[in-house]
Amino acid sequence: MFKNLTIALLLIVVTTLTVSAQSATPVSKHGQLKVSDGRIVDKNGRPPQLRGVSLFWSIWEGKKFYTPEVVNWLVKDFNISLIRVSMAVEENGGYIQDPSQQQLAIAMVDAAIKQGIYVIIDWHDHHANKNVEKSRAFFGRMAKKYVGIPNVIYEIWNEPEEISWQIVKQYAVTVIPEIRKHDKNNIIVVGSPSWDQHVDVVAADRIKGFDNIAYSFHFYASDPYHQDELRKRGDAAIAAKLPLFVTEWGVGESNGNGVFDIDKTNKWLNWMEKNQLSWTDWSIVDKKETTAILMPGASVKGGWAAKDLSLAGTYIRSRIIKLNGKQK
């Protein structure tokens, strides 16, 4: 009798532990992120290497996919640990013209928090230095709303164009204090010149006086201009202990279209793995272009079958599932 009771209790314990492990979320596993010794690390002092996808611009074809159901499906089926909310700013229908874009972004952030994944609030702007006050006010509100919630990451300037690091830096040191008035801990990602490519320049003159600041590094894996020279820039920044975050990359070329070179894409993916970098792939949209993850007509509520995924979508889904440790 006692032997049978002991076995039964052991089975209950094992089952409970198994269910607990299966239900653990990325945020429960990694907790509060921080920057330490030139790297983004988790509550255990190890690089979390978050992997996920970026939503498309929150206007045009991308807006229809800003639904909680899409976030839920990406967590369930793609096994993402991170999603990027790319709130349009300057473009027609963007935040400056239509402030209700903020509520659209908030809905996606809240859905990600509910799912226990990390979420990037992305000020998706190429000319953020021209919209400083709008940016300061927006990020001040976001930081006040999400203070104490470790899921949230602030990306304060999507892609500075071909301007000097000094302009980008001045913008950053103007916006960062608005976030830190409320949120003292969560990661803030700062852009770098030339569409987030000149991180080696940034490494020589990084921002000081604030904790938990990381820097965005972007590339398009098949683009002929985004190959060894760009990787060398990334390597130089890493060697200089500049904390990098690949907040956007794509399998195609920098215009979102072009070829999908599997060998070049694998080379970049292996580079990110080697350097334990976190990333989001561009993007969740059904537009007819190389980097679009979805085929035209894919449901705005998720539940996508194989036929709903593009070549890029099939590739990214399989890699995230494998690398995030869930086999399907």
N, C-alpha and C positions, 0 to 999 in steps of 0.2 A: 504493500500500500504506500509506504513512505517513499519507496523507490520510484513508483509511478508518479507520485505527487512531485518529487524532485524533478523528474523528466518534464512534467507538464509545466512547472515553473520556469525551467530553463528554456523551453520552447516559447513561452510568453515573453521572456526577456529578449531572446534572439529576434523574435518577430517585431517587438517594439523597437529595438535598435535598428533593424532593417528599415522599417517604415519611417523612423526618424531620419535616417541617412538619406532615404529617397526623397523626403519632403524638405530637406534642407535647401535653402535658397542661396544664391550667390552672396547676398548681403549678410545673411546669418553666418555664412562660412567665413567671409573676409572682413566684415565689419567696417569700421571707420578707416578710410584710406588716408595716407599721408605721404609726404615726400621726405625721404631720408637718404642721405649720402648720394644724391643724384639719381635716385630711383623712386618710382611710385611703389609703395608697399602697403600691405594690409595690416590688420590688427596683430598678426603674428610676425610681422617684420619681413614678409616674403612678397615678391611681386605677384599680384593676383592674376595677371594676364587675362583681363576681361576680353571677351570676343563677342561681337554682335553686329548689328546693322544700323544704318542711318535711314531715317525716314527722308523722303524727298522734300524739296521746298514745300512749305505749308500752304502753297497756292498752286494754281494750275492743276496738272494731273495728279500731283501728290496729295492735295488736300483731302481727297475722298478716302485716303487710307489712314487718316488721323482718327482712328476709332479704337476704343478699348479692346474690341474683339481682335483686331490685328495684333496688338501688343500681346494679348493672351495666347494667340496662336503661335506667334514667334517664340514665346517662352516654351510652350508645350511641344511644338513640332521642330523648330530649329534649335532649341536648347540654348538660346542666347542668354548671356549674363549681363548684357549691356545694350541699350538702345539710345540713339541720338535723335533729339527732337530739333529739326532744322527750321526754326521760325524765320520766315522771310521778313526782311526789314524794309529795303528801299523799293523793291519791285512793285508794280501795280497790284494792289490788293494786299501788300505786305503791311507790317506793323505800323509804320509811320502813317500810311494812308488809312489803315483799318486797325485800330488798337484792339479790336476783338480777337485778333490773332493771339493775343496773350492768353485768352481763355482756352483757345484751341490747344496751345502748348501746355497749359496747366492740366488739361484733361489727359494728355498723353503722359505727363510726368506722374500724375496721380495713379494712372493705370500701371505704370512701371513700378512704382513704390508698392502698390498692392500685390504685385507679382514677386516682390522681393529681389528685383534686379536693379542694377545701377542705371542711371539715366543722365545723359548730357543735355543741358539746356543750352542750345546753340544759337547765338546771335548771328544768323546766317546773312552776313553783310560783307561786301567787298570794300566798302568805304566807311567803316565804322568811325574813323577819325572825323568824319563830317557830321556824325550823329551822336556826339559824346553825351550831351545832356539827356537825350532819349535813352541811351544805353545805361547811363548811371541810374536813372529813375527806374528803369525796368529791372535791372539786377538788384537794386535796393529792395524792391518789392518781392522779388523771388527769394532773396536771402532771408528776408523777414518771415516769409511764408514757410520756408523749408528749413529753418534753423533747427539743428539737432537731428536732422534726418540724414543718415550717412549715405543714402542712395544717390544723392544729388551731386552732380559735377557741373561747374559753370564754364562754358566756353564763350569768352567775351568778344571774340572777333573771328569769324569763320576763316576767311582767307584774305589777308592784306595783299594788295596787288604789288606792283613793282615800285614800292616806296621804301624809304630808309627805315632801318631798325629804330632810329631815334624817334620817328613819328609813331611807330607802333608802341614803343616803350612808353612814351609820354601818355598815349591813350590809356594804356594798361594801368599805369600808376595813378591815373585819374579815376578809373572805374573800380579798381580793386578795393580801395577804402570804403566804397559804398556797400560792397558785399561784406567786408570784414566788420562793419558797424554791427552787424547782426550775426553773421555766420563766421566764427573764428577758425573753423577747422576744415571744411570741405574743400576739395581740390578745385583750383581755378586754373583753367587752361588758357594760355596766352598765345596769340598767333605769331607767325614769323614772316618776314618779307618774302615776296615772290611766291604767293600762293602756298605759304607754309613749307617752303623748301630750304630757305637759307638759315637753317638751325645752327650751322657752324659759326655764322656771324653772331647770332644771339649768344652762343656759349661764351664768347669773349667779353660780353657786356650784359650779363643777365640782370634781372630785377632783384634788388636787395631790399631788406626791411620787412618782408612779408613771408609767412610760412606757407607751405603746401601750394607752391606755384609750379605748374608744369607747362610744357610748350608743345604746340601742335606741329605734327609732321605729316604732310600729305603727299601722296603719289598715285599715279595711275599706271598699273603694272605693265601694260603693253605699250605705253607711250615711248617712242624712240628717244625722247629727251629725258625720260625718267628711269635711267638704267644705272650703270656703274658710277657715274659722276654723282648722281643724287644719293646713292647708297654711301658713297665716300663722305658726303656732307653729314649724313646721319651717323656714320661711324665716328666722325670727328667730334660731333656733339656728345655722343655717348661716352667716348674716351675722356672728354672734358667734364663728365658727370653732369650733363644737362638732362633733366628728367623729361623724356619724350612721351607723348601720347599720340598715337596715330588715329586721330578723330575722324579721318576720312581717307579712304583709298578705294580704287575700283579695278576691276579686271580688264577694262578697256583702255582707252586713251583719255587725255585730259579734257576733251570736249564731251565726254560721256559716251561717245560712239567709237568708231574705229574697230580695229581687230581685237580679238580675245586670244592672246598668245599664251597657251597653257604653260609652256616652259618658263616664260618670263614671270608669269603670275606665281608659279610654284617657287621660283627663286626669291621673289619678294616675300612670300608667305614664310618660307624657311628663314629668311633674314629676321622677320619679326619674332618667330619662335626662338631663334638663337638668342635674341636680345631681350626676350621676355617682355615684349611690348603689348600693351592693350590696344584694341582697334575696333573700329566699326566700318563696315563695307557700305559703299554707295551703290544702289539705294532701293528702298521699297517704293516702287512705282511700276505701272504697266505701260509706260511709254515705250515706243519702238526705238530703243537704243541699246547699245551693247551692255552698258552697266546696269540696266534695269533688271531687277530680280524677278519681276512678274511679267507674264504674257498679257496682252490686251484682253480685257474682260474679266480678269481675276476678281474674285469677290472682295468687297471692302470689309468683310467680316472674317477674313481668314478662311481656314478650312480648305486650303489649297491642295489639289491633287498634283501629281507629277506633271500633267499637261499644262498646269497653270504657272509653272516655273520656267523661266528662260534658261539658256545655257549657263548664264552667270548665276542665276538663282539655284540651279541644281548643284553647281560647283560650291557655292558659298554655304548652302545648307549642309552638304555632306561634310565639308571641312569643319564647320562649327560643331556639328554633332560629334565628330570624331575628336576634335581637339578639346572640347569642353567635357569629354569623358562619358558621353551617352551614346551607346550603340543602337542603331535602328536597322 
